[in-house]
């Protein structure tokens, strides 16, 4: 009978293994593909979303087989990247001292750089101001930008929320702002509200619609006709905002990821 130690070793779960590889498309563009070895994968799989391309391999698959699979599907890959990351969604990364504007509430605001002891990003009538020490890291700057966007988004929610609380069974338990790949918001069973941080880049009416949409789930935890009647009662122009997200949503998400990613 095998020892307890041997049984534990035999049953030890395999973990995900991640890395990236550079791949050239038919048009000469070079992209980074996230390569993931997944213990539950049974076949090679290629997927694309707003974050880019991902190649999933079974644990025993060879790297050569994965690269061959990429080459066989590069035409499909180019089409999917164009669909999920259209040309107008391409946004340069945040470059200290060089980036001249930032998106906020459906506008592109001028970005002013200035030296300072601490990293600080603020906004006034002249645009957005980034105070940056000489030796500040780009990672720290991206964290500051995320904090700036989160503060702006919370200010918007705080301004709109009181008008919609009457008639609801309760207020949301808490608000979390996240970078979401596909959703714009969600409401957990315990009443916790999550919203996509990219909403602060959208026009304010679209952001407000998503807030109302999620609040209505406090009344109807589904998308039944009764739910949409609640939305219609509180936000009659919801169809226009939903069409806005269908048209510009991918660009908004890609823009945020471009600014916050290294």
C-alpha positions in Angstrom: 0.0 0.0 0.0 1.5 3.4 -1.0 2.4 5.7 1.9 0.3 8.7 2.7 3.1 10.9 1.3 3.0 9.1 -2.0 -0.7 9.5 -2.2 -0.6 13.2 -1.5 2.1 13.7 -4.2 0.1 11.7 -6.7 -3.0 13.8 -6.0 -1.3 17.2 -6.0 -3.2 19.5 -8.3 -1.4 20.8 -11.4 -1.3 24.6 -11.6 -1.8 27.0 -14.4 1.4 28.0 -16.2 1.4 31.3 -18.0 3.8 33.1 -20.2 3.7 35.2 -23.4 5.0 34.7 -26.9 5.4 37.2 -29.7 3.6 36.4 -32.9 3.5 38.0 -36.4 0.2 38.4 -38.2 -0.3 38.3 -41.9 -0.2 42.1 -42.2 3.2 42.2 -40.5 2.0 43.4 -37.1 3.6 41.8 -34.1 1.4 41.0 -31.1 1.9 39.3 -27.7 -0.2 36.2 -27.2 -0.8 35.0 -23.7 0.1 31.3 -23.5 -1.6 29.3 -20.7 -1.1 25.6 -19.8 -4.3 24.5 -18.2 -4.7 21.3 -16.2 -8.3 20.8 -17.4 -7.6 21.6 -21.0 -8.1 18.7 -23.4 -7.3 20.4 -26.6 -5.5 23.5 -28.0 -7.8 26.6 -27.9 -7.3 30.1 -29.3 -9.5 32.9 -27.9 -9.6 36.7 -28.3 -11.3 39.4 -26.1 -10.6 43.0 -25.2 -7.4 41.9 -23.4 -5.9 40.4 -26.5 -5.2 36.9 -27.7 -4.9 33.8 -25.5 -3.6 30.3 -26.5 -4.6 27.5 -24.1 -2.7 24.3 -24.1 -3.2 20.9 -22.3 -0.4 20.3 -19.9 1.3 17.7 -22.1 1.1 19.7 -25.4 4.4 20.8 -26.9 5.2 24.5 -27.4 5.9 23.6 -31.1 2.4 22.3 -31.5 1.0 25.5 -29.9 2.9 27.7 -32.3 1.9 25.6 -35.3 -1.8 26.0 -34.1 -1.3 29.7 -34.0 0.0 29.8 -37.6 -2.8 27.7 -38.8 -5.4 30.1 -37.3 -3.6 33.4 -37.9 -6.2 34.7 -40.5 -9.0 34.0 -37.9 -6.8 35.6 -35.2 -6.4 38.8 -37.3 -10.2 39.1 -37.9 -11.0 38.6 -34.2 -8.4 41.1 -33.1 -9.9 43.6 -35.5 -13.4 42.9 -34.1 -12.5 43.1 -30.5 -9.7 45.8 -30.7 -10.7 48.0 -33.7 -8.1 50.5 -35.0 -9.9 53.5 -33.2 -9.6 51.6 -29.9 -5.8 51.4 -30.1 -4.5 53.6 -27.3 -0.8 54.2 -26.5 0.3 53.4 -23.0 0.6 56.2 -20.5 4.0 57.6 -21.0 5.4 60.0 -18.4 5.9 63.5 -19.8 4.7 62.5 -23.3 1.1 61.6 -23.1 -0.8 64.9 -23.8 -4.4 64.0 -23.1 -6.6 61.5 -21.1 -10.2 60.3 -21.7 -12.8 61.2 -19.1 -16.6 61.3 -19.3 -16.8 61.0 -23.1 -14.1 63.7 -23.6 -10.4 63.9 -24.2 -9.0 66.3 -21.6 -5.5 67.9 -21.9 -2.9 66.4 -19.6 -0.4 68.7 -17.9 2.8 67.3 -16.4 4.7 68.9 -13.6 7.5 67.9 -11.1 6.7 67.2 -7.5 7.7 65.2 -4.4 4.8 62.8 -4.7 2.7 61.2 -7.5 -0.6 63.0 -7.7 -3.2 63.3 -10.4 -5.9 66.0 -10.1 -8.4 67.7 -12.4 -9.5 71.3 -12.7 -11.0 73.6 -15.4 -7.7 73.5 -17.4 -7.7 69.7 -17.7 -5.9 66.9 -15.8 -2.6 67.6 -13.9 -0.1 64.9 -13.2 2.5 65.7 -10.5 5.5 63.3 -10.9 8.8 62.9 -9.0 11.8 62.4 -11.2 12.4 58.8 -10.2 8.7 57.6 -10.1 8.1 54.3 -11.7 5.6 53.8 -14.5 3.8 51.2 -12.4 3.3 53.7 -9.6 2.0 56.2 -12.2 -0.5 53.7 -13.5 -1.7 53.0 -9.9 -2.2 56.7 -9.4 -4.1 57.0 -12.6 -6.4 54.1 -11.6 -6.9 55.8 -8.2 -7.8 59.0 -10.0 -10.4 57.3 -12.3 -11.8 55.4 -9.3 -12.3 58.6 -7.4 -14.0 60.3 -10.4 -16.3 57.3 -10.8 -17.3 57.2 -7.2 -18.0 60.9 -7.3 -20.4 60.3 -10.3 -22.2 57.4 -8.5 -22.4 59.5 -5.3 -24.1 62.3 -7.3 -26.6 60.1 -9.0 -27.4 57.4 -6.5 -29.6 59.4 -4.0 -32.2 60.2 -6.7 -32.8 56.5 -7.4 -32.9 55.1 -3.8 -36.6 55.9 -3.1 -38.6 53.0 -4.2 -35.8 50.5 -3.8 -35.9 47.9 -1.1 -32.5 48.8 0.1 -29.3 50.6 -0.9 -26.4 48.6 -2.4 -24.3 47.0 0.3 -21.0 48.3 -1.2 -19.6 49.6 -4.4 -16.6 48.0 -6.1 -14.9 49.4 -9.3 -13.2 46.7 -11.4 -11.7 46.3 -14.8 -14.2 43.9 -16.4 -13.6 42.0 -19.6 -17.2 41.8 -20.9 -19.7 43.0 -18.3 -20.4 46.6 -17.4 -21.8 45.9 -14.0 -23.1 43.2 -11.7 -25.1 42.9 -8.5 -24.3 40.1 -6.0 -27.0 38.3 -4.0 -25.8 40.2 -0.9 -26.4 43.5 -2.6 -22.8 44.3 -3.4 -22.6 46.4 -6.6 -19.7 46.1 -9.0 -19.2 48.5 -11.9 -16.6 48.5 -14.7 -14.1 51.2 -14.2 -14.2 51.9 -17.9 -17.6 53.5 -17.4 -15.9 56.7 -16.2 -14.5 57.1 -19.7 -18.0 56.8 -21.3 -20.4 59.7 -21.7 -22.1 60.3 -18.3 -25.6 59.3 -19.5 -24.3 55.9 -20.4 -22.6 55.4 -17.0 -25.8 56.5 -15.3 -27.8 54.0 -17.3 -25.6 51.1 -16.1 -26.0 52.2 -12.5 -29.8 52.3 -12.9 -29.7 48.9 -14.6 -27.9 47.3 -11.7 -30.0 49.1 -9.1 -33.2 47.6 -10.7 -31.8 44.2 -10.0 -32.6 44.9 -6.4 -36.2 44.7 -7.5 -36.0 42.0 -10.2 -33.0 39.6 -10.1 -33.4 38.8 -13.8 -34.0 40.4 -17.2 -37.7 39.7 -17.4 -40.2 42.1 -18.9 -40.9 43.2 -15.3 -37.2 44.1 -14.9 -37.2 46.2 -18.1 -40.4 48.0 -16.9 -38.5 49.1 -13.8 -35.6 50.4 -15.9 -38.0 52.2 -18.3 -39.7 53.9 -15.3 -36.4 55.3 -14.0 -34.4 55.8 -17.2 -36.6 56.1 -20.3 -33.6 56.6 -22.7 -32.0 53.3 -21.8 -32.2 52.0 -25.4 -30.0 54.8 -26.7 -27.4 54.1 -24.1 -27.4 50.4 -24.8 -26.9 51.2 -28.5 -24.0 53.4 -27.4 -22.3 50.5 -25.6 -22.8 48.2 -28.6 -21.1 50.8 -30.8 -18.3 52.1 -28.5 -18.1 49.7 -25.6 -15.1 47.7 -26.9 -13.2 50.9 -27.6 -13.8 52.1 -24.0 -12.6 48.9 -22.5 -9.5 48.7 -24.7 -8.7 52.3 -23.9 -8.7 51.7 -20.2 -6.6 48.6 -20.5 -4.1 50.4 -22.7 -3.7 53.1 -20.1 -3.5 50.8 -17.0 -1.4 48.0 -18.5 2.4 47.8 -18.6 
